[in-house]
Amino acid sequence: MPGMSSGLHANNFLIVEAFHNALRRQSLIIFVVVALMFVTWNMLRLKPLLSDEKGSDVTSKSLRSSVGGAQPIALKVLRISFGIIWIFDGILQAQASMPLGMTTQVIQPTAASSPTWVQHLINAAVTIWTNHPITTPLSAVWIQIGIGVWILFAPRGNWLRLGGLVSAGWGIVVWIFAESFGGIFAPGLTWLFGAPGAVLFYSVAGLLIALPERSWTSLRLGKRVLQLMGAFFVGMAVLQAWPGRGFWQGHVAHSKSPGTLVAMVSQMAATPQPHLFSSWVADFASFDTAHGWAVNLFVVVALSAIGISFFANNVRIIRVGVIFAAVLCLADWVLIEDFGFFGGTGTDPNSMIPMSLIFIAGYMAFTRPSPVAIEAAVPIRSRSQWLRRVTTIPAYGLRTIAAVGAVGILLLGAAPVALASMNSNADPIINQAIDGTPNATNAPAPPFSLTDQFGHTVSLASLHGKTIAVTFLDPVCVSDCPIIAQEFRAADGLLGATAHRVVMVAIVINPLYRSNNYLTAFDNQEGLNHLSNWQYLTGSASSLQHVWNAFGVQVQYSTGGAMIAHSDTAFVIDAKGRIRYILNSDIGPGTAASKSSFASVLANAITSVTK
């Protein structure tokens, strides 16, 4: 009966199991590739291609010296820390709730308070993720792990700089489509909860990593980074102090409603996590309820002081500001952001950690610049020169192979989602998760003899030699039947050249409204009149009742109602007149993904029996 499906839950077993099975298969592929690359590296290392054996030691020393001195400390901090964070984020994307919970529990709630144009933009990403709940989260896993491995292990020079650019680019994509521009267009924007979005700091770090190493040889870059962060902190202080946004009150005046910050923190405390951490967050919520004005004043003053200190020319003042900022960020990360990654749908450690790494790197670049202009190595001008470097310097060879592997991991994620984004039909697994897999059978189809919407007699025998997809529709229904009809229409479009060997058949299910006029009106309304292989059948009340009984379709009459409640079932009959599949055509929650997913399932079932 319509509406019997309970829809999809975030931990739907079929979806989660399919996701983890695919993750295991791809992990095995990556393991094999990594093993082969390691073997390749050892072969190159053990069999150097340098032809002059006597001069090999001299050449080796020369090549090693061309790699340059130590990497600037600030750049090393950014490279290692953000490489690890990207890998950590990729691992978080492998959580069981990601396939179905990412859109409903993360992306859409984040976009809900943003302007309509932002929500429309975000819906494009939501549609892709919802339609392809296995491919898309898998892609996020491997893209982020690939980026992390790339910037963590890539050799210095162009390899590392390109990795930084890729990191910045992907960060912007995530910032826009997953974080809704970090909530900067939402009314509740606040530094305390990570504004302007964690991944924006990933992008800043990526751009810094992409800079030539000579940029780190003077105080200028570090000073500019500190000034940029200083302006950011001052701006956040002004925003936090702005009246009327609810941050000055622990609770709304003359009511028991919590203030803005208390409401946010209380929501975080309710996230599934160890009791110790939730108790810290809950205690802070209670403290802010009682001392909301004082808490907000402290935050405003602290952010302002930090921002101003970053503009100072005195190293001691900047050092104090950096230390105080790091402590404040750590406190906020624990007591307000609640670490950011609990609850099963956390995708990153939120903004405080990456934000801290940016201004710490800026401080290091300002106080400990690289003493000489260093590039990663003398430019490689020939293939033989590159081979000498790879085979003579084990560390460089290993890093080069690791970078190539990282690109492969990234492509393993990016290629499938790019293809999936061009497919507007949802994956069949969504419908299977709602209604179960099609029931395969091999029984004779009940014979019938009815008339189509044009008054022509149509029987099972007259359709012999063609594959038949049969469903039962009420022409005056305004709920499920129009949707099912559209799915039959969509399935016909998916058949391509096979469609001319298939007949799409609907049998009227309403004994009161069964005349040809109702059938043609329904066809015109749903655009089915343009399908050359569409037949909507009717007949006398007794003959229809006989067909319903023969197919096992349940009909329920409602007192005084025009619509008829009935089983949502579809049958696929092969060219020999035997039922091969029985499908539950109840589209469940009625989402776009569940609808188009049924069309894919139906088309696959038809194709499998059409010869």
TANORCOR-V738697 format. One record per pair of residues at least 6 apart in sequence whose ideal C-beta (glycine too) atoms are under 8 Angstrom apart, sorted by sequence separation. I is the first residue (numbers start at 1). J is the second residue. D is the distance in whole Angstrom. If there is no record, write none. Layout:
BEGIN
I,J,D + I,J,D
END
This chain:
BEGIN
50,56,5 + 154,160,5 + 175,181,7 + 180,186,7 + 183,189,6 + 189,195,5 + 215,221,5 + 246,252,8 + 251,257,6 + 252,258,7 + 312,318,6 + 333,339,7 + 340,346,6 + 341,347,7 + 380,386,5 + 390,396,6 + 391,397,6 + 451,457,6 + 452,458,5 + 475,481,8 + 493,499,8 + 508,514,5 + 522,528,8 + 523,529,4 + 528,534,5 + 538,544,7 + 558,564,7 + 573,579,5 + 574,580,5 + 588,594,5 + 8,15,7 + 52,59,7 + 111,118,6 + 112,119,7 + 129,136,5 + 175,182,6 + 189,196,8 + 240,247,6 + 251,258,5 + 252,259,6 + 271,278,7 + 288,295,5 + 333,340,7 + 339,346,8 + 341,348,7 + 389,396,6 + 390,397,4 + 450,457,8 + 451,458,7 + 474,481,5 + 492,499,6 + 495,502,6 + 548,555,6 + 557,564,6 + 558,565,6 + 572,579,7 + 573,580,7 + 587,594,5 + 48,56,7 + 71,79,8 + 97,105,7 + 111,119,5 + 114,122,8 + 128,136,6 + 129,137,8 + 154,162,8 + 250,258,7 + 251,259,5 + 258,266,6 + 270,278,8 + 287,295,7 + 309,317,5 + 310,318,6 + 340,348,6 + 341,349,6 + 389,397,8 + 449,457,7 + 450,458,6 + 460,468,8 + 473,481,5 + 510,518,8 + 528,536,7 + 539,547,8 + 556,564,7 + 557,565,8 + 571,579,5 + 572,580,5 + 587,595,5 + 50,59,6 + 151,160,7 + 154,163,5 + 250,259,5 + 269,278,5 + 309,318,6 + 312,321,7 + 340,349,5 + 341,350,8 + 380,389,7 + 449,458,8 + 450,459,8 + 520,529,7 + 555,564,6 + 556,565,4 + 572,581,4 + 50,60,8 + 211,221,7 + 249,259,4 + 339,349,6 + 340,350,3 + 390,400,6 + 449,459,4 + 492,502,7 + 508,518,8 + 555,565,7 + 556,566,7 + 571,581,7 + 572,582,8 + 111,122,4 + 184,195,7 + 248,259,8 + 249,260,8 + 250,261,8 + 251,262,7 + 309,320,7 + 310,321,6 + 339,350,7 + 340,351,8 + 448,459,6 + 449,460,8 + 473,484,7 + 508,519,7 + 523,534,7 + 555,566,5 + 571,582,6 + 572,583,7 + 587,598,6 + 151,163,4 + 182,194,8 + 183,195,6 + 184,196,5 + 247,259,7 + 250,262,6 + 269,281,4 + 309,321,3 + 310,322,8 + 340,352,8 + 377,389,7 + 447,459,7 + 448,460,6 + 473,485,6 + 492,504,6 + 554,566,6 + 570,582,8 + 571,583,8 + 150,163,4 + 151,164,6 + 182,195,6 + 183,196,7 + 184,197,7 + 246,259,5 + 247,260,5 + 268,281,5 + 269,282,4 + 308,321,8 + 337,350,4 + 447,460,5 + 471,484,6 + 491,504,8 + 523,536,6 + 553,566,6 + 554,567,5 + 569,582,7 + 570,583,4 + 585,598,6 + 108,122,8 + 182,196,4 + 183,197,7 + 246,260,3 + 247,261,6 + 337,351,8 + 446,460,8 + 447,461,7 + 522,536,7 + 553,567,5 + 569,583,7 + 570,584,8 + 107,122,6 + 181,196,8 + 182,197,2 + 245,260,7 + 246,261,8 + 306,321,5 + 309,324,8 + 337,352,6 + 445,460,6 + 489,504,8 + 552,567,8 + 569,584,6 + 570,585,5 + 583,598,8 + 147,163,7 + 150,166,7 + 151,167,6 + 181,197,7 + 182,198,8 + 265,281,6 + 266,282,7 + 269,285,6 + 305,321,7 + 333,349,7 + 488,504,5 + 553,569,6 + 568,584,6 + 569,585,6 + 150,167,8 + 182,199,8 + 208,225,7 + 333,350,7 + 471,488,6 + 519,536,5 + 552,569,8 + 568,585,4 + 585,602,8 + 107,125,7 + 108,126,6 + 179,197,4 + 182,200,6 + 306,324,6 + 488,506,7 + 551,569,8 + 568,586,4 + 583,601,7 + 107,126,6 + 147,166,6 + 179,198,7 + 265,284,6 + 266,285,5 + 305,324,7 + 306,325,5 + 333,352,4 + 377,396,8 + 469,488,7 + 519,538,6 + 568,587,8 + 583,602,6 + 147,167,5 + 179,199,6 + 265,285,4 + 332,352,6 + 333,353,7 + 551,571,7 + 178,199,7 + 179,200,8 + 485,506,7 + 107,129,7 + 175,197,5 + 302,324,7 + 306,328,7 + 330,352,7 + 469,491,7 + 516,538,7 + 583,605,7 + 103,126,5 + 147,170,6 + 262,285,5 + 265,288,7 + 329,352,4 + 445,468,8 + 515,538,7 + 175,199,4 + 329,353,8 + 514,538,5 + 581,605,4 + 174,199,5 + 175,200,5 + 514,539,8 + 580,605,8 + 103,129,5 + 144,170,8 + 262,288,5 + 302,328,6 + 329,355,6 + 330,356,8 + 102,129,6 + 103,130,6 + 143,170,6 + 172,199,8 + 258,285,8 + 261,288,6 + 262,289,5 + 329,356,5 + 504,531,7 + 514,541,7 + 581,608,8 + 171,199,5 + 172,200,8 + 174,202,8 + 175,203,7 + 506,534,8 + 508,536,7 + 580,608,8 + 581,609,7 + 171,200,7 + 259,288,7 + 504,533,6 + 506,535,7 + 508,537,7 + 580,609,5 + 259,289,7 + 262,292,7 + 326,356,5 + 503,533,5 + 504,534,5 + 505,535,5 + 506,536,5 + 507,537,5 + 508,538,5 + 511,541,5 + 514,544,7 + 572,602,8 + 171,202,4 + 172,203,5 + 258,289,7 + 261,292,7 + 325,356,7 + 502,533,6 + 504,535,7 + 505,536,8 + 506,537,7 + 507,538,8 + 171,203,4 + 503,535,6 + 505,537,6 + 570,602,6 + 100,133,6 + 259,292,5 + 469,502,7 + 473,506,4 + 475,508,6 + 477,510,8 + 500,533,7 + 511,544,6 + 572,605,5 + 99,133,4 + 168,202,8 + 169,203,8 + 261,295,7 + 325,359,6 + 326,360,7 + 467,501,6 + 468,502,8 + 469,503,7 + 471,505,8 + 472,506,7 + 473,507,8 + 474,508,7 + 476,510,6 + 499,533,6 + 511,545,7 + 572,606,6 + 575,609,8 + 99,134,6 + 102,137,7 + 167,202,6 + 168,203,4 + 171,206,6 + 261,296,7 + 466,501,6 + 467,502,5 + 468,503,5 + 469,504,5 + 470,505,5 + 471,506,5 + 472,507,5 + 473,508,7 + 474,509,5 + 475,510,6 + 509,544,8 + 574,609,4 + 575,610,8 + 167,203,7 + 168,204,8 + 466,502,6 + 467,503,7 + 469,505,7 + 470,506,8 + 471,507,8 + 472,508,8 + 473,509,6 + 474,510,5 + 508,544,7 + 574,610,8 + 575,611,7 + 99,136,8 + 168,205,8 + 169,206,8 + 322,359,6 + 466,503,5 + 468,505,6 + 470,507,7 + 472,509,4 + 476,513,5 + 485,522,7 + 489,526,7 + 507,544,7 + 572,609,6 + 99,137,5 + 167,205,7 + 168,206,3 + 250,288,5 + 251,289,6 + 322,360,6 + 475,513,6 + 489,527,7 + 98,137,4 + 167,206,3 + 168,207,5 + 250,289,4 + 474,513,7 + 475,514,8 + 489,528,6 + 492,531,6 + 509,548,7 + 166,206,7 + 250,290,6 + 463,503,6 + 486,526,6 + 488,528,8 + 507,547,6 + 164,205,8 + 165,206,7 + 195,236,7 + 250,291,6 + 251,292,7 + 322,363,5 + 485,526,5 + 492,533,7 + 507,548,8 + 98,140,8 + 164,206,5 + 165,207,8 + 167,209,7 + 168,210,7 + 191,233,8 + 250,292,3 + 463,505,8 + 476,518,7 + 489,531,6 + 492,534,8 + 94,137,8 + 164,207,7 + 249,292,5 + 250,293,8 + 475,518,4 + 482,525,7 + 485,528,6 + 93,137,6 + 164,208,7 + 195,239,8 + 248,292,7 + 249,293,7 + 319,363,7 + 475,519,6 + 482,526,6 + 509,553,7 + 164,209,3 + 165,210,5 + 191,236,4 + 247,292,8 + 248,293,5 + 250,295,8 + 318,363,6 + 489,534,8 + 163,209,7 + 164,210,3 + 190,236,8 + 475,521,7 + 476,522,8 + 488,534,8 + 509,555,6 + 93,140,4 + 94,141,5 + 164,211,8 + 458,505,8 + 475,522,4 + 93,141,4 + 161,209,7 + 162,210,8 + 191,239,7 + 192,240,7 + 248,296,5 + 318,366,7 + 319,367,8 + 160,209,7 + 161,210,5 + 190,239,7 + 191,240,6 + 247,296,5 + 310,359,7 + 318,367,8 + 473,522,7 + 513,562,7 + 90,140,7 + 91,141,8 + 161,211,7 + 189,239,6 + 190,240,6 + 512,562,7 + 90,141,5 + 93,144,6 + 161,212,7 + 284,335,4 + 315,366,8 + 90,142,7 + 125,177,4 + 284,336,7 + 315,367,6 + 510,562,8 + 90,143,7 + 124,177,7 + 125,178,7 + 510,563,8 + 511,564,8 + 90,144,4 + 91,145,7 + 280,334,6 + 281,335,6 + 510,564,5 + 89,144,5 + 90,145,4 + 121,176,7 + 122,177,6 + 151,206,8 + 190,245,8 + 241,296,8 + 280,335,6 + 281,336,7 + 509,564,6 + 90,146,8 + 121,177,8 + 240,296,7 + 87,144,7 + 156,213,7 + 188,245,7 + 190,247,7 + 277,334,8 + 281,338,5 + 450,507,7 + 509,566,5 + 86,144,5 + 87,145,5 + 90,148,6 + 122,180,6 + 151,209,6 + 187,245,7 + 86,145,7 + 89,148,8 + 240,299,6 + 241,300,5 + 448,507,8 + 88,148,8 + 240,300,5 + 278,338,8 + 86,147,5 + 87,148,4 + 277,338,7 + 455,516,6 + 475,536,8 + 86,148,3 + 87,149,7 + 118,180,6 + 237,299,8 + 277,339,7 + 454,516,8 + 85,148,7 + 118,181,7 + 237,300,5 + 240,303,6 + 453,516,6 + 473,536,7 + 84,148,7 + 237,301,8 + 83,148,5 + 86,151,7 + 87,152,7 + 273,338,7 + 277,342,7 + 425,490,7 + 451,516,8 + 82,148,8 + 83,149,7 + 114,180,5 + 237,303,4 + 273,339,8 + 453,519,4 + 83,150,8 + 114,181,7 + 118,185,6 + 236,303,5 + 237,304,4 + 271,338,6 + 453,520,5 + 83,151,5 + 84,152,7 + 110,178,8 + 268,336,7 + 82,151,6 + 83,152,3 + 110,179,6 + 111,180,4 + 114,183,7 + 192,261,6 + 234,303,7 + 268,337,7 + 269,338,7 + 273,342,4 + 425,494,7 + 83,153,8 + 107,177,8 + 110,180,5 + 113,183,7 + 115,185,5 + 190,260,8 + 233,303,5 + 234,304,6 + 237,307,6 + 265,335,8 + 268,338,4 + 272,342,7 + 273,343,7 + 453,523,6 + 23,94,6 + 107,178,6 + 114,185,5 + 190,261,8 + 193,264,6 + 233,304,7 + 236,307,8 + 265,336,6 + 271,342,5 + 272,343,5 + 79,151,5 + 80,152,6 + 106,178,7 + 114,186,5 + 188,260,6 + 192,264,8 + 235,307,8 + 264,336,7 + 271,343,4 + 272,344,7 + 79,152,7 + 107,180,8 + 110,183,7 + 113,186,4 + 233,306,5 + 234,307,4 + 265,338,8 + 113,187,6 + 233,307,3 + 234,308,7 + 501,575,8 + 113,188,6 + 232,307,7 + 261,336,8 + 20,96,7 + 188,264,8 + 230,306,8 + 231,307,7 + 472,548,7 + 19,96,7 + 230,307,4 + 233,310,7 + 458,535,6 + 229,307,8 + 230,308,7 + 19,98,7 + 230,309,7 + 458,537,6 + 472,551,8 + 16,96,5 + 19,99,5 + 230,310,3 + 16,97,8 + 79,160,7 + 86,167,7 + 229,310,6 + 230,311,5 + 470,551,8 + 472,553,5 + 453,535,7 + 488,570,8 + 16,99,7 + 227,310,6 + 452,535,5 + 453,536,5 + 15,99,5 + 226,310,4 + 227,311,6 + 452,536,6 + 453,537,8 + 479,563,7 + 484,568,7 + 11,96,6 + 15,100,6 + 71,156,6 + 82,167,7 + 226,311,8 + 452,537,6 + 453,538,8 + 478,563,7 + 11,97,6 + 451,537,7 + 452,538,8 + 476,562,5 + 477,563,5 + 484,570,8 + 10,97,5 + 450,537,4 + 451,538,6 + 476,563,6 + 477,564,8 + 12,100,6 + 68,156,7 + 450,538,6 + 451,539,6 + 480,568,6 + 11,100,8 + 67,156,7 + 448,537,8 + 450,539,4 + 474,563,6 + 10,100,5 + 11,101,8 + 449,539,8 + 474,564,5 + 9,100,7 + 10,101,4 + 8,100,6 + 226,318,7 + 233,325,7 + 474,566,7 + 450,543,7 + 10,104,7 + 449,543,8 + 450,544,8 + 472,566,6 + 10,105,7 + 448,543,8 + 472,567,7 + 450,547,7 + 472,569,7 + 471,569,7 + 487,585,7 + 448,547,5 + 471,570,5 + 470,570,7 + 471,571,8 + 487,587,7 + 446,547,7 + 469,570,6 + 470,571,4 + 484,585,5 + 448,550,7 + 469,571,7 + 470,572,8 + 447,550,8 + 468,571,8 + 469,572,6 + 470,573,6 + 484,587,7 + 446,550,3 + 468,572,7 + 469,573,8 + 483,587,6 + 502,606,6 + 446,551,6 + 467,572,7 + 468,573,4 + 494,599,6 + 467,573,7 + 480,586,7 + 490,596,6 + 494,600,7 + 192,299,7 + 467,574,6 + 480,587,7 + 483,590,7 + 191,299,8 + 467,575,6 + 487,595,6 + 491,599,4 + 495,603,6 + 498,606,7 + 502,610,6 + 466,575,6 + 486,595,7 + 487,596,7 + 490,599,4 + 491,600,8 + 494,603,4 + 498,607,6 + 501,610,6 + 465,575,5 + 464,575,7 + 487,598,5 + 488,599,8 + 491,602,4 + 492,603,8 + 495,606,6 + 22,134,6 + 26,138,7 + 30,142,8 + 191,303,6 + 464,576,8 + 483,595,6 + 487,599,4 + 491,603,4 + 495,607,7 + 498,610,5 + 460,573,8 + 464,577,6 + 19,133,7 + 471,585,6 + 484,598,8 + 488,602,7 + 19,134,5 + 23,138,6 + 487,602,7 + 491,606,7 + 18,134,5 + 22,138,6 + 26,142,7 + 86,202,7 + 461,577,8 + 85,202,7 + 460,577,6 + 15,133,6 + 19,137,6 + 23,141,7 + 15,134,7 + 19,138,7 + 82,202,6 + 82,205,5 + 82,206,7 + 229,355,8 + 445,571,7 + 78,205,5 + 82,209,7 + 445,573,5 + 229,358,6 + 78,208,6 + 79,209,6 + 229,359,4 + 78,209,6 + 445,577,5 + 75,208,7 + 225,358,7 + 226,359,6 + 229,362,6 + 444,577,7 + 445,578,6 + 469,602,6 + 75,209,7 + 225,359,7 + 228,362,8 + 438,572,8 + 444,578,6 + 445,579,5 + 443,578,6 + 444,579,7 + 225,361,7 + 226,362,4 + 442,578,6 + 443,579,5 + 225,362,3 + 226,363,7 + 442,579,7 + 469,606,6 + 75,213,7 + 224,362,8 + 441,579,6 + 442,580,6 + 222,361,8 + 223,362,8 + 441,580,7 + 467,606,6 + 192,332,6 + 222,362,5 + 225,365,7 + 226,366,6 + 440,580,7 + 441,581,7 + 72,213,6 + 75,216,6 + 222,363,7 + 225,366,8 + 440,581,6 + 441,582,6 + 71,213,7 + 74,216,6 + 198,340,7 + 222,364,7 + 439,581,7 + 467,609,6 + 193,336,7 + 194,337,6 + 222,365,3 + 223,366,5 + 438,581,4 + 439,582,4 + 467,610,4 + 72,216,4 + 192,336,5 + 193,337,7 + 221,365,5 + 222,366,3 + 438,582,7 + 439,583,7 + 68,213,8 + 72,217,8 + 192,337,8 + 222,367,7 + 438,583,5 + 194,340,8 + 219,365,8 + 219,366,5 + 222,369,7 + 74,222,7 + 221,369,8 + 435,583,7 + 436,584,6 + 199,348,7 + 205,354,7 + 216,365,6 + 435,584,4 + 198,348,5 + 201,351,6 + 208,358,8 + 219,369,6 + 435,585,8 + 198,349,7 + 200,351,8 + 218,369,6 + 435,586,6 + 198,350,5 + 202,354,6 + 205,357,7 + 217,369,6 + 434,586,8 + 198,351,4 + 201,354,4 + 205,358,6 + 208,361,7 + 216,369,6 + 217,370,5 + 434,587,8 + 435,588,7 + 197,351,7 + 201,355,5 + 204,358,6 + 216,370,5 + 217,371,7 + 434,588,4 + 217,372,7 + 434,589,8 + 194,350,5 + 195,351,8 + 198,354,6 + 201,357,8 + 205,361,8 + 217,373,5 + 431,587,8 + 194,351,4 + 198,355,8 + 201,358,6 + 213,370,7 + 217,374,8 + 194,352,7 + 214,373,5 + 213,373,8 + 214,374,7 + 434,594,6 + 213,374,5 + 214,375,7 + 213,375,6 + 212,375,7 + 213,376,7 + 430,593,5 + 431,594,6 + 434,597,8 + 435,598,8 + 438,601,6 + 430,594,6 + 426,592,7 + 431,597,4 + 426,593,4 + 430,597,4 + 431,598,4 + 438,605,5 + 426,594,7 + 429,597,7 + 178,347,7 + 426,595,8 + 428,597,6 + 431,600,7 + 432,601,7 + 426,596,4 + 427,597,6 + 431,601,5 + 425,596,5 + 426,597,4 + 424,596,7 + 425,597,8 + 428,600,4 + 427,600,7 + 428,601,4 + 425,599,6 + 426,600,7 + 425,600,5 + 428,604,6 + 160,376,7 + 157,375,6 + 158,376,8 + 156,375,8 + 157,376,3 + 156,376,3 + 157,377,6 + 155,376,6 + 156,377,7 + 155,377,8 + 106,345,5 + 105,345,5 + 159,399,8 + 163,403,7 + 106,347,7 + 155,396,5 + 159,400,7 + 101,344,7 + 102,345,6 + 163,406,7 + 101,345,5 + 155,399,4 + 159,403,5 + 166,410,7 + 102,347,8 + 153,398,8 + 154,399,6 + 155,400,5 + 153,399,5 + 97,344,4 + 98,345,7 + 96,344,7 + 97,345,5 + 154,402,7 + 155,403,7 + 92,341,6 + 95,344,6 + 153,402,4 + 154,403,4 + 95,345,7 + 153,403,6 + 95,346,8 + 154,406,7 + 149,402,7 + 150,403,6 + 153,406,7 + 92,346,6 + 93,347,6 + 92,347,5 + 92,348,7 + 149,405,7 + 150,406,4 + 149,406,4 + 150,407,7 + 89,347,6 + 89,348,5 + 147,406,7 + 88,348,8 + 146,406,5 + 149,409,6 + 150,410,7 + 88,349,7 + 146,407,7 + 146,408,8 + 85,348,7 + 146,409,4 + 147,410,6 + 85,349,7 + 145,409,6 + 146,410,3 + 146,411,8 + 146,412,7 + 142,409,5 + 143,410,6 + 146,413,6 + 85,353,7 + 142,410,7 + 85,354,6 + 144,413,8 + 142,412,5 + 143,413,4 + 142,413,3 + 143,414,6 + 82,354,7 + 141,413,7 + 140,413,7 + 139,413,4 + 82,357,7 + 138,413,7 + 139,414,6 + 81,357,5 + 139,416,6 + 138,416,7 + 139,417,4 + 78,357,7 + 77,357,7 + 78,358,8 + 135,416,5 + 136,417,6 + 139,420,8 + 135,417,6 + 77,360,7 + 78,361,5 + 77,361,5 + 136,420,7 + 132,417,7 + 135,420,5 + 75,361,8 + 74,361,4 + 77,364,6 + 74,362,7 + 132,420,4 + 128,417,7 + 131,420,7 + 74,364,4 + 75,365,8 + 73,364,5 + 74,365,4 + 132,423,7 + 128,420,7 + 131,423,7 + 135,427,7 + 72,365,7 + 128,421,5 + 131,424,7 + 134,427,7 + 74,368,7 + 131,425,7 + 132,426,7 + 133,427,7 + 73,368,5 + 131,426,4 + 132,427,5 + 134,429,7 + 130,426,7 + 131,427,7 + 133,429,7 + 72,369,7 + 133,430,7 + 72,370,4 + 131,430,8 + 69,370,8 + 72,374,8 + 69,372,7 + 71,374,8 + 69,374,6 + 68,374,4 + 68,375,6 + 68,376,6 + 67,376,7 + 68,377,6 + 67,377,5 + 66,377,5 + 66,378,4 + 66,389,8 + 63,388,6 + 63,389,6 + 67,393,7 + 64,392,8 + 59,388,7 + 63,392,5 + 64,393,6 + 67,396,7 + 63,393,6 + 60,392,5 + 59,392,7 + 60,393,8 + 10,344,8 + 10,345,8 + 49,384,8 + 56,392,8 + 49,387,5 + 50,388,6 + 49,388,7 + 48,388,8 + 50,391,7 + 49,391,5 + 50,392,7 + 44,387,8 + 48,391,4 + 47,391,8 + 48,392,6 + 44,390,6 + 45,391,7 + 44,391,5 + 45,394,5 + 45,397,6 + 44,397,6 + 41,397,6 + 41,398,6 + 41,401,5 + 40,401,7 + 38,401,8 + 37,401,5 + 37,402,8 + 37,404,7 + 37,405,5 + 34,405,6 + 33,405,7 + 33,408,6 + 30,408,8 + 30,409,6 + 30,412,7 + 29,412,7 + 26,412,6 + 18,429,6 + 15,429,7 + 14,429,7 + 15,430,8 + 14,432,6 + 15,433,5 + 14,433,4 + 12,433,5 + 8,430,7 + 8,433,6 + 8,434,6 + 7,434,7 + 5,434,5 + 5,435,6 + 133,593,8 + 130,591,7 + 131,592,8 + 130,592,7 + 131,593,5 + 130,593,4 + 127,592,7 + 131,596,7 + 127,593,8 + 131,597,8 + 2,479,6 + 3,480,8 + 2,480,4 + 1,554,7 + 1,556,7 + 2,565,6 + 1,565,6 + 2,566,8 + 1,566,7 + 1,567,7 + 2,568,6 + 1,568,8 + 5,584,8 + 8,588,7 + 5,586,5 + 7,588,5 + 8,589,7 + 4,586,6 + 5,587,8 + 6,588,8 + 7,589,4 + 3,586,8 + 5,588,4 + 2,586,7 + 5,589,7 + 8,594,7 + 7,594,8
END
